Amino acid sequence: MDRSDQAIADKAVELLREDIQAGYNHLMLVRAKSQKRAEALFEIYKTHADLNPVLIHSKVPNQARIFEEIVQKKYRIIVCVDMLGEGFDLPELKIAAIHDQHRSPAVTLQFIGRLTRVDNSLGNAKFVANIANQKTDHQMSDLYKESADWGSVIRDVSQEKVSKEIEKESFSGQFSDEKDADTIFGFNPNPKISATAYHLSPKNWMPERANEISGNREKLQYISINDEADTVIVVTKRETLVGWAQTEAIFNTSWLLYLAFYNKPENTLFIHTSGDDMQSNRFLNLVANDPVRINGEPTFRSLHNIKLMKLQNVGLSRARKDLRFTMHVGHDINQVISEIEKGSAKKSNVFATGFEQGDRTTVGCSHKGKIWEMNSSPINYWVEWCKNISKKLNDKTIDPSDLLKNVMRAEKIEQKWPDGLFYSDWPESIAIENEQKRSI
């Protein structure tokens, strides 16, 4: 057990005893990031038998009874993972021993807020954390530093942001308790949302083999495998010769991120890397035996269910000796759609914007099998994005040739407005730049 854990426990118990001595009926919450950590911390706190410590998490037997006894205040010290569930309200919880800090100020403030509800009869809330060994970003450092201006941090916190941060922390908590997982998520990874997809039999999914990724000039630095969610995260360090010198004395150093997510319900594997195709294929061949890439027309099923879809650019493959490929953007998109419908050209790659389930979205897909969204987001978002794409790719009722029938087609108005115009979709800039006057 870390010395800092013992120090946090000693100080928190000291504060609890002082409050009880002062006549306050206070209880203490011990926050751990995982079940394994909670069990280890409980070994420290159970030595204070007179305070009747208890351990509770999703795998503890008789949870309902323990939870009821917590409400009845039979325990002074409660060791748990995060809080005790949304909507749980126990005003006497006034001391928190934060052994594992949240990675986000939004979640931290929500956590603290649930223990600081004003009640003069209960006194002040107190929090104990190790601020000397920060493994967090600058915002969290600002939150924990002495005389911190919490008001400036709180201004950046909205309910939507809190929800997203809670989802992210819940996802990261599913990974192993090894230090690599802490380090990787401490980097706050926000990969580009893209992947190639493969059909794969469950017996051929071998995530543990990602440990063998080290090769010529590329070394494994961090790896974490989430067996519960079938996700692998790998970070490698790669050294390459500089292009302007014929020497091995100096190198360019780059850090690469690899992601693999296996969607078991649909036997579909998704691979992402910040590197090139060669590195992506090497990673794929480690974690999967006999994968079958999803490419060609099925890839374009990812455009399904996009409302008010506008094509931003389209690449076409053409069966001509003098012209094999053309890229189209802007006003010539209308002609491109007609050519595809007539069969005189085939889709090579498509990038579109529109709405899905009421939210703005972007979708890109190529004949070779790459699928992407013009966005960078946390890894838990990437996994959910993969699940959504997987449903579309595996839905054989979706006919890729029908997807362009409802595409919005632009037509420039040269003279007067057309008769019967009933709706206008204004540019977002009109709503944002509201200091400008516009006349129509």
Secondary structure, 3 states (H helix, E strand, C coil): CCHHHHHHHHHHHHHHHHHHHCCCCCEEEEEECCHHHHHHHHHHHCCCHHHCCEEECCCCCCHHHHHHHHHCCCCCEEEEECCCCCCCCCCCEEEEEECCCCCCHHHHHHHHHCCCCCCCCCCCCEEEECCCCCCCCHHHHHHHCCCCCHHHHHCCCCHHHHHHHHHHHHHHCCCCCCHHHHHHHHCCCCCEEEEEEEECCHHHECHHHHHHCCECCEEEEEEEEECCCCEEEEEEEEEEECCCCCCCCCEEEEEEEEEEEEEHHHCEEEEEECCCHHHHHHHHHHHECCCEECCCHHHHHHHCCCEEEEEEEEEEECCCCCCCEEEEEHHHHHHHHHHHHHCCCEEEEEEEEEEECCEEEEEEEECCCEEEEEEECCHHHHHHHHHHHHHHHCCCCCCHHHCCCCCCCCCCCCCCCCCCCCCCCCCHHHHHCCCCCCCC
